[in-house]
Amino acid sequence: MRDSYHESLESVVTDLVRMSEMVRDSVSGATRALLEADLALAEDVISADAKIDELHDELESRCFTLLARQAPVAGELRTVVAALRMDSDLARMGDLAAHVAKIARMRYPLKAVPEGLVPNISLMARVSEDMVVTAGRSLRERNAHDAGKMAENDEEIDELRRSQFRLMLAPDWPYGVEAAVDVSLLGRYYERIADHAVLMASRVIYIITGLLPAGEKWPVA
């Protein structure tokens, strides 16, 4: 009975890793749709969000079943509780990727990102995507060291966000209000994807060590 319980718990973790791969694909696809004004790809990302949400609901149900079937203790309990929270983090990342794709769709056939902001948004997107990949890998490998470096990566996103605002608030900003609103929203979406990836990493550390990482660099949720 206990072996079966452990197998069920491990299957949840495996599917969380699969969900992180789905989110990574959505972030990557949304960014390409945004920078290339690719309407079909934007629609694909928006549709994929429903599949991520379905997996979220399924995993949530399985976690509650694991809690109800036997009283998990120690590492088992930590894993179930952390899995529930990572499930929510990943679902939210999928939503945010869909938001990026919706801006691409809304501005089609034009590109939503002004030429002068392409390097900034491209780098924000790449760092965010890499953080999703690292969070998923650290969970799969139970790697607290890689997870622990995530807060430092988040600092890079925050600096890119500050740079973005400096560009938009400069007196010589040439792209108008509409573009500024789009860029501000996009920056926020990528920033929040990164934040949720860091939260996911903190839950990986919790599974392994029993302690949540502390410090101002680690978001609390």
C-alpha positions as CSV (number, residue, x, y, z in Angstrom):
1,M,0.0,0.0,0.0
2,R,2.8,2.4,0.9
3,D,4.7,1.6,-2.3
4,S,1.6,2.4,-4.3
5,Y,1.2,5.7,-2.4
6,H,4.9,6.6,-3.1
7,E,4.3,5.8,-6.8
8,S,1.2,8.0,-7.0
9,L,3.1,10.9,-5.3
10,E,6.0,10.5,-7.7
11,S,3.7,10.5,-10.6
12,V,2.4,13.9,-9.5
13,V,5.9,15.3,-9.5
14,T,6.5,13.8,-12.9
15,D,3.4,15.5,-14.3
16,L,4.4,18.8,-12.6
17,V,7.7,18.6,-14.6
18,R,5.7,17.9,-17.7
19,M,3.5,20.9,-16.9
20,S,6.6,23.1,-16.6
21,E,7.7,21.9,-20.1
22,M,4.2,22.9,-21.4
23,V,4.6,26.3,-19.8
24,R,8.1,26.7,-21.3
25,D,6.7,26.0,-24.7
26,S,3.9,28.6,-24.2
27,V,6.4,31.3,-23.0
28,S,8.6,30.5,-26.0
29,G,5.7,30.5,-28.5
30,A,4.1,33.6,-27.1
31,T,7.4,35.5,-27.4
32,R,7.8,34.4,-31.0
33,A,4.2,35.4,-31.8
34,L,4.9,38.8,-30.2
35,L,8.2,39.6,-31.9
36,E,7.2,38.1,-35.3
37,A,3.5,39.1,-35.4
38,D,2.6,35.5,-35.9
39,L,-1.2,35.2,-35.5
40,A,-1.4,31.5,-35.9
41,L,1.2,30.9,-33.2
42,A,-0.5,33.4,-30.9
43,E,-3.7,31.4,-31.3
44,D,-1.9,28.1,-30.5
45,V,-0.5,29.5,-27.3
46,I,-3.9,30.8,-26.2
47,S,-5.5,27.4,-27.0
48,A,-2.7,25.6,-25.1
49,D,-3.5,27.5,-21.9
50,A,-6.7,25.4,-21.7
51,K,-4.7,22.2,-21.7
52,I,-2.4,23.6,-18.9
53,D,-5.5,24.5,-16.9
54,E,-6.9,21.0,-17.4
55,L,-3.7,19.5,-16.1
56,H,-3.7,21.9,-13.2
57,D,-7.2,20.8,-12.2
58,E,-6.3,17.1,-12.5
59,L,-3.1,17.5,-10.4
60,E,-4.9,19.4,-7.8
61,S,-7.5,16.7,-7.5
62,R,-4.8,14.0,-7.3
63,C,-3.0,15.9,-4.5
64,F,-6.2,16.2,-2.5
65,T,-6.8,12.4,-3.0
66,L,-3.2,11.7,-1.7
67,L,-3.9,13.8,1.4
68,A,-7.2,12.0,2.0
69,R,-6.0,8.4,1.4
70,Q,-3.3,8.2,4.0
71,A,-2.0,10.8,6.5
72,P,1.3,11.8,4.9
73,V,4.1,12.8,7.2
74,A,7.5,14.5,6.9
75,G,8.8,14.5,3.3
76,E,5.6,13.1,1.9
77,L,3.5,15.9,3.4
78,R,6.0,18.5,2.3
79,T,5.9,17.1,-1.3
80,V,2.1,17.1,-1.5
81,V,1.7,20.6,0.0
82,A,4.5,21.9,-2.3
83,A,3.0,20.2,-5.3
84,L,-0.3,21.9,-4.8
85,R,1.4,25.3,-4.7
86,M,3.7,24.6,-7.7
87,D,0.6,23.4,-9.6
88,S,-0.9,26.9,-9.0
89,D,2.4,28.6,-9.9
90,L,2.6,26.8,-13.2
91,A,-1.0,27.4,-14.1
92,R,-0.5,31.2,-13.5
93,M,2.6,31.1,-15.7
94,G,0.5,29.6,-18.4
95,D,-2.1,32.3,-18.0
96,L,0.6,35.0,-18.3
97,A,2.1,33.4,-21.4
98,A,-1.4,33.5,-22.9
99,H,-1.7,37.2,-22.0
100,V,1.5,37.9,-24.0
101,A,0.0,36.0,-26.9
102,K,-3.3,38.0,-26.7
103,I,-1.3,41.3,-27.0
104,A,0.4,39.8,-30.1
105,R,-3.1,38.9,-31.5
106,M,-4.6,42.2,-30.6
107,R,-1.9,44.2,-32.5
108,Y,-1.7,41.9,-35.5
109,P,-0.7,42.5,-38.4
110,L,1.6,45.0,-36.6
111,K,4.2,44.0,-34.1
112,A,3.3,45.0,-30.6
113,V,6.9,45.8,-29.5
114,P,8.5,49.0,-30.8
115,E,11.8,48.4,-32.5
116,G,13.7,50.2,-29.7
117,L,12.3,47.9,-27.1
118,V,12.9,44.6,-28.9
119,P,16.3,43.9,-27.2
120,N,14.8,44.5,-23.8
121,I,11.7,42.4,-24.2
122,S,13.6,39.7,-26.0
123,L,16.0,39.4,-23.1
124,M,13.2,39.5,-20.5
125,A,11.5,36.7,-22.4
126,R,14.7,34.6,-22.6
127,V,15.5,34.9,-18.9
128,S,12.0,34.1,-17.9
129,E,11.9,31.1,-20.2
130,D,15.2,29.9,-18.8
131,M,13.9,30.3,-15.3
132,V,10.9,28.1,-16.1
133,V,13.3,25.5,-17.4
134,T,15.5,25.6,-14.4
135,A,12.6,25.4,-12.0
136,G,11.3,22.3,-13.8
137,R,14.7,20.7,-13.9
138,S,15.5,21.4,-10.3
139,L,12.2,19.6,-9.4
140,R,12.9,16.6,-11.6
141,E,16.4,16.3,-10.2
142,R,15.6,17.4,-6.6
143,N,18.4,19.9,-7.0
144,A,18.4,22.5,-4.3
145,H,21.6,24.1,-5.5
146,D,20.1,25.0,-8.9
147,A,16.8,26.1,-7.3
148,G,18.8,28.3,-4.9
149,K,20.3,30.3,-7.7
150,M,16.9,31.3,-9.0
151,A,16.5,34.4,-6.8
152,E,19.7,35.8,-8.4
153,N,18.2,35.3,-11.8
154,D,15.2,37.2,-10.8
155,E,17.4,40.2,-10.1
156,E,18.3,40.3,-13.8
157,I,14.6,40.5,-14.7
158,D,14.0,43.3,-12.2
159,E,16.9,45.3,-13.6
160,L,15.5,44.8,-17.2
161,R,12.1,46.0,-15.9
162,R,13.7,49.1,-14.4
163,S,15.6,49.8,-17.7
164,Q,12.3,49.4,-19.5
165,F,10.7,52.1,-17.5
166,R,13.6,54.4,-18.0
167,L,13.2,54.1,-21.7
168,M,9.4,54.7,-21.6
169,L,9.6,57.7,-19.3
170,A,12.4,59.4,-21.2
171,P,11.4,62.7,-22.7
172,D,12.3,61.5,-26.2
173,W,10.1,58.4,-26.1
174,P,8.9,58.3,-29.7
175,Y,6.3,55.5,-29.8
176,G,3.3,57.0,-28.1
177,V,1.0,56.0,-25.3
178,E,-0.5,52.9,-26.8
179,A,3.0,51.3,-27.3
180,A,4.0,52.3,-23.8
181,V,0.9,50.6,-22.3
182,D,1.6,47.4,-24.3
183,V,5.3,47.3,-23.3
184,S,4.4,48.0,-19.6
185,L,2.0,45.1,-19.6
186,L,4.4,42.8,-21.4
187,G,7.1,43.6,-19.0
188,R,4.8,42.9,-16.1
189,Y,3.8,39.5,-17.6
190,Y,7.4,38.4,-18.0
191,E,8.3,39.7,-14.6
192,R,5.5,37.7,-13.0
193,I,6.4,34.5,-14.9
194,A,9.9,34.9,-13.4
195,D,8.4,35.5,-9.9
196,H,6.3,32.3,-10.1
197,A,9.4,30.4,-11.3
198,V,11.3,31.6,-8.2
199,L,8.4,30.6,-6.0
200,M,8.4,27.2,-7.6
201,A,12.1,26.9,-6.9
202,S,11.5,27.8,-3.3
203,R,9.1,25.0,-3.0
204,V,11.6,22.6,-4.5
205,I,14.0,23.7,-1.7
206,Y,11.3,23.1,0.8
207,I,10.7,19.6,-0.4
208,I,14.4,18.7,-0.1
209,T,15.3,20.6,3.1
210,G,12.1,21.1,5.0
211,L,12.8,24.9,5.0
212,L,11.7,27.7,2.8
213,P,14.5,30.0,1.7
214,A,14.5,33.3,3.4
215,G,15.8,36.7,2.4
216,E,14.6,39.8,0.6
217,K,15.5,38.2,-2.8
218,W,12.9,35.5,-2.3
219,P,9.2,36.5,-3.0
220,V,6.6,35.4,-0.5
221,A,3.4,33.7,-1.5
